[in-house]
Amino acid sequence: MARTRVRFASLLALTAALTALVTGCGSGDGSTPKDGATTPRGGKPVVVVTTTWEGAFAKAAGAEEVKVIVPQSVHHAPDYDPKPSDLAAVGKADFVLYAPFEPYAAKIKEAAGSKAKLVEVNLDNDADKVKAEVAQLGALFGTQESAAKWAASFDAEYAKLSKDVQGSWPGGKSPAVVSQVFTAWSAKLAGATPVGTYGPEAVTPAQLAELSAKKPSLVLDNAHMSTGTVLPDSGARQIEIVNYPGADLDLLPVYRNAAAELKKAMGGS
């Protein structure tokens, strides 16, 4: 009888050990499920991003806890020098989102250590590229449903804005535009005819002559990298396009503001 009790106790101990092992291997502790998505602690990823631009992508993808390193008040984000407290926050993240052109990317990588997953984000407000990036992040975060819902609302808003702007074409004709390389998306939103691009460096005398000769009616400058009047004496109206979302990390106002500026420039109300 004593042997039976010992065996029974041993079986209970083995069962408990196996249960703990199986539980420890589950996806709830940050492991990677079969679909490739990563499910951090509690199923909600802690995401640290360099700027509000990456932050808006993360929020659109379904992330709820997003820490932004570069303050929204910094006009030109690449000029920011991360503080020790910023880098400390990186070390607590499940995911760290950054853009390769940001000069502090190396510091971010180093601070992330082995725990956080580094994610390089393609920062471009082109509608198709945004949706692709958000879908990828949603798959990575395990928040595909939230990402899909956002994409549907984005499509509806984008279609509405694009139709509204195109209704303001002067004489019903698509305007010819010159865009800074990071504002080409706004020309697409307006359904405008692109005749040239410039940047991110300042326009050279040769480029000035070439672009002016194409007689654009609009110049879509980058508000975050403006070098002043791009095509002086060309007769083109220059407007500033803002790429970075606000502190609320909502990407849609970026498109609404661009649409309003484009409509105003084309003579609409």
Secondary structure, DSSP 8 states (H G I E B T S, - for coil): -HHHHHHHHHHHHHHHHHHHHHHHTSGGGS---TTS----GGG--EEEESSHHHHHHHHHHT-SEEEESS-TT-SSGGG----HHHHHHHTT-SEEEE-TT-TTHHHHHHHHTTTSEEEE------HHHHHHHHHHHHHHHT-HHHHHHHHHHHHHHHHHHHHHHHTT-GGG---EEEEETTSHHHHHHHT-EEEEEE-SS---HHHHHHHHHT--SEEEEETTS--S-SSTTS--EEEEE--S--TT--SHHHHHHHHHHHHHHTT--
